Amino acid sequence: MYQLSPAVLNAIATVARINILDHDRNTPQSVIGGVSRLSEIFTRSSDGVGRAYFEEPQLGISYLAYYVPVNLAKVQLLLDELQPVSPAVPGEEFRVLDVGGGPGTGALAVLDWCHEKEWPFPSSLRMTVVDRSPQALRLCAELWQTYNAQRQNQSSSPLRTTECNLERSLPSVLRQARLENGYHLIIVQNILSELFVGNADPIKQRTALIGELLSCLSPEGSLMIIEPALRSASRDLHQVRDNLLAEQHCSVYSPCLHDTPCPALVKPDDWCHEERKWEIPAWIAQVDREVGFIKDALKFSYVILRKDGKTLVSRNTDYHRVVSELRVMKGEKRVWLCDQTGRFELGRQDKERSSANAGFEDWHRGAIIRVSEIVRKERKGRPAMVGRILSSGTAEIVRPA
């Protein structure tokens, strides 16, 4: 279960004027009302919500209090995935670009993650946040200063903010990055599906934008794209992924175990998303109780792209990724798996349970697993739709989510 650091929670609460000492009634009604209004904006908008809500101060504060902790935790979960191949060397500058970052969620996530992991030394970080809203960028600067003050940083990491409408032009920081060997990490969170909405071919334009960002990535860098776990936003992300791979701009570090077309796009009702457990901050739990929301899990879709071919786990035809919850049915349990051959359903009947395949019961969404054998019995001359694990088979988790 993921838990945000006290330092980052204190900084968010300070700027949002939340009393974190009162665990039962610590959230101002103005914040709760603002979260409810934001939800209406996000729910009813079908043509891109932009960043206009930051122009109303109370909505900006409500976004900071409720949505920033959620989105920050998602970035840090993925930073944990990237840690083994991060290129930082002690004393070397580590450049981060947060695209459409609003109040600097991605940049703050990196800074706090580095403090908590004690890697790399935070003073070596060079952060740039790009957003179209000047109000969001001012909130970003305030949050950044508050966090560094609470950490008592003697030499706080420099923060650069740049106002830019990504639909009209690319920021100058991208041209500069090409001269400086690129960014080590580029974060694009909850913005891609808001861009080029209503244009003739939004997927093509989003692909071109990510292609430009990839050109500003250092040879050993990573580009992290996070989108809401909604079907439409997720499928759009899958299509951008496929376009970039077809153009040979990059390869997938995670979550995919292959660089072939996304199997979730084969059927119009499929999509791929994550669901990770986290320890919900008290004031978010209070908002949920009063507004009727549920934020007990972090739900999102994502892809991490690289240009050096490195992957979360080695490419192995025996590996599969769990893309559903473990479903308990009468007499058996089932999951959906994904690999380079596509998506398929795998089950284990209760009568076939053995010590060798008992690990099947621990499978969960996002886990990378290995099975020794998958049996498909024929019925009426055709293989069964559901593969099964027999008592003689083995089932193990290669890497948990």
N, C-alpha and C positions, 0 to 999 in steps of 0.2 A: 504494500500500500504506500503510495507516494505521499510525502509530507513536505510542505513548503517551509522554508527556514523562518525562525522568529524574526530575523532581521528584515526580510522582505515583507512579511506580514505587518510588522510594526510600521515600516515606511508607508505602505499603502494605507493603513489605518490612520496614520498621522495626517496625510494629505487629504484623505476623505473625511477627516474629523469623526472617526469612529472610536468609541471608548472600548478598547479591547479588554479592560479589566472587568467589565460587566458582561458576563458570558450569556446572560439570559435576555437582556434588553439593551443591547449595545449599538444597534443600528438606528440612526435617525430616520423618522418617517419620510423625510424628504428624499433620502436615498432609496427607500423601499418604493416610494411612488415613482421615482425616476427609473428604477429598474423595470417596473411594470410598463411604463411608457416606452422604454427602449425595446422591450420584448414585442410590443405592438408594432413598432417601426420595423424591426427585423422580420417579424412574421408576415406582415402584409406587403412588404416590399418585394416586388418581383422584377424590378428593373435596376437593382444595385442601390445599396443604401449610402454609399459614399462615406463621408466623414462629417456630414452636415450637423449631426446631433451634438458634436463637440462645441458648436457655436452657442449652445445654451449651457451656461456654466453648471447648472445642477445636473443635467444629463451627463456632462463630462465627468463629474464627480461620481455619479451613480455607475457609469461605465467602469471607472477606475475601481470602485469598491467591489463590484460584483463580477465583472467579466475579466478584468486583468489578472486576478489570482488564478482563475480557471485556465486562461490562455498561457499564462506564464508557466504553470505546471506542465502543460503539454510540451512546451519548448524544452523544459528541463528533462522530461522523460526521454526526449529524442537526443538530447545532449549526452545522456547516459549511454545511449546506443552508439554514439559517435566516439566516445572517449578513447577506445583502443587505437584509433587511427588519426586522432587529432595531431596536427603538425607542429604544435608549439614547442619551442625549445627555450629553456630558461634564458631570459634576457632578450629574446627575439620578440619583435612587435607582432601582435596578433590582431588582424583587422577584421571587423565585423560590420556588416551592412544589414540594417533592419528596414525592409522595404514596406511602405504602407504601415509603419509601426505604430501610428497613433500616439499614445502616451509612452512609447518606447518599451512595449512589453517584451519584445524579443531581446533587445539590448540589455534590459535590466535582468532578464532571465539568465543571460550569459554571465553578466557580472556577478550575480549572486551565486550561480552555480560554481564559478571559479573560486569564490571565497569559501564556499562550503567544501569543495573538493581540494582546496589548496593547490589548484592548478589551473592555468599558469598563474604566476604572480600577477594580481589584477592591474598593477601599474603598467604592465606591458600591453594592455588592451587598448585598441583604438576603435571607438564606436561611432557609427554614423547612422542616424535615423532619418528616413525620408518619409514625408507624408504631405498630403494636399492641404491639411487643416492647420493653420497657424495656432489656433487655440489648443489643438491636441499636442503640438510641439511645445507650447508653453507649459502645459501640464506635464509633459515628458521631462522638461528641464527641472521643474519643481520636484518631481518624484525622484529624479536622479540625485539632486542635491540632498534631499532628505535621507535617502538611503545611505549615501556616503557619509553624511554627518552622524547617522546612527551607528555606522560601522567604524566611525572615528578614523577614516582614512586620512593619513597625513599627505599622501600624494594621490588623490582620487583620479581614476581613469578619465581621460578627456572624452567629452561627448560633443559631437557635432550634429546639429539638426539642419535639415534642408527642406524647404517647402517646394513641392513639385507635384504637378498633376501628371501622373504617369500615362494617361490617355493622350496627352498632347505633346509631351516631350520627355526625354530622359534627363535625369539630373547630371550636372557637371561632375559629380563625384564618381560617376561611372567612367568618364573619360580619364580622370585622374588615376583611377584604380588600374587601368591598363598600363599606365606608366610606372606604377609602383608594384608590379607583379601580382596585382589582384587581391581580392579579399579571401581570407581563409574560411569565412563562414558568411553566407547570405541567407537571411530568414525572410520568407514571404508568407505571412500568416493572415488568413481570413480576409484577403484582399483580391485574390485572383478572380473569384466568381463575381466580384463587384465591378470588374473592369470590362469595358467595351460591350456592355449589355445593350442590346438594341441595334448593334452594328450588323452588317451583312454576314460576317463570319467571325464571331467573337473568339472561337477556339483558335483560329489561325492567328489572330492578333495576340492572344495570350501566349501562344507558342512562341511567337516572334519576340515578345517581351522577355520571356524566360530564356530564350536563346541569347538575347543581349546580356542578360545577367550572367549566364554561363561564360560568356566571353570575358567577363570581369572577375572571374573566379581564378584564384591561384591554382597552379597545377595539382596541388595536393588538397585543395579546398573542397567544401561541401555546400550544396544549395538545398535548403530545407523548405519545403512547401507544405503548409498545413491549411486544411479547409474544413468547414463544418461537416459533420457526419451525415448531412442530408443527401438524398439520392441524387438530385440534380447537380449540386456542387461537386459531389464525389465523382460522378461520371464525367463531368467536364474535366476534372483533374486527371482522370484516367486517360482521356483523349489527348490532353496536352502531353502527358507522359509518353504515350505511344508515338505522337508526332515527333517529339524530340529524339526518341530512340531511333525512329525511322530515318531521321536526318543525321544520325550518328554524332549528335552533339555531346553525348554523355552515356553513362551507364547507371543502373540503379544500385545504390548501396543498400537501401531497405525501403519498404518492407518486402518487396518482391524477391523471389528466388531465381529470377530469370529476367532477360531483357527482351523477351518476345511480347507480342501484343497482349494487352490485359484481358484475361478470360472473363472478367466481370462485365465486359462490354458485349459479350456474345448475346446475352438475353437482355431485353430492355428493362426488366425489373430488378436486375442484379446491380450491386455496387459493393465496394470494399471499404470498411471503416474499422476503427479501433474502439475499444472500450476498456479503460484502465482504472483500477481502483485508486482512490486518494483519500486523504484525511481532510474532510471539508472544514474550512475555517468557520468559527462559531457564528460570525455575522452573516455569512452566506447561508448557513443553515437557517438562521432567523428569517432572512428574506424568503427562502424557499417555503417556510411554514406559513408566512403571512400572504404570499402571492400565489402559492400553489405550484411552485416549480420543484424540480428534482435535479440536483447537481451532485448526486452521490457517486457518480462515475464520470470520468473524462472521456468524452466521445468526440472523435475527429477522424478525418481521413488525411493521409500524408504520403509524401514520397521524398526521399533524400537522394539527390543526384550528385555524381562525382565524375571527374574526367580522367582519373587514374585507374579506373577499373576495380578499385577496392570494394569489397562487399561485407555486409554484416557477418555472414557465414559463407564458407566456401561454396561454390556452385557444385551441387551434388544431386544427381538424379534420384537418390534415395531420400532426399529431404522434401518435406511438404510443409505448407503453412496452414495453420488452422484459421479459417475465416468465418467461424460462427461460434456460438456458445455450444457447450456439450448438452445435447437434448436427451432427456430421459424419457423413454417410451416404454410401452408394455413389453417386457421381456428383453429389452436391449437399450443401448445408448448409441447415439449417432452424432457425427460432426460433418461439416463441409470442409474440404481441404482444397488448396490451390497449389499448382506447380506449373512447370513449363508445358505440360500437356493439357491444362485446363482446370476447371473446378469440378469436383466430384464428391459424392457423399460416401462416407465410410462409417460402418457400424460394428459393434461387437455385441453379440447376443450374451445375455447373462449366463447362460449355460456353458459358454465358451470361456468364461473368465478363468485365468490362471495366474500364477506368480509371474510368468514371463510377460503377460500383457496387462498386468494390473495398472501399469503406468498410464494406460489409456484414460483412466478415470480422472487424472490430473490435467488432461489437455484443456486448453482454454484459448479464447480468441487471441490471435497474434503469436501464439507459440509456434516455434519451428520444431517439427517432430520427425521421427524416423520409424518406419514399420518394416519388419523383416519380410512380410509377405501379405499381399492383399488378394483375397480369393473372390472371384465372381462366378457363382454357379449359373449354369445355363438353364433357362426356362423357355420351353417351346423353341429350342434351337437358337435362342438369343441370350447374350450375357445379361445378368441381372443389373438393374440400374444402380443398386447399392453394393459397394464392395464390403467385404467383411474380414475381420480378424478372427482366426481360429485359435483354439487353446494352445496350439503349437507355435503360434506367431509371437513376436516380441513387439512391444510398443514403448517408445521412450521419447522424452523431451530433449531435443538437442540444445535449444535455447528458449527459456520462458520469455513471455512478453513483459 
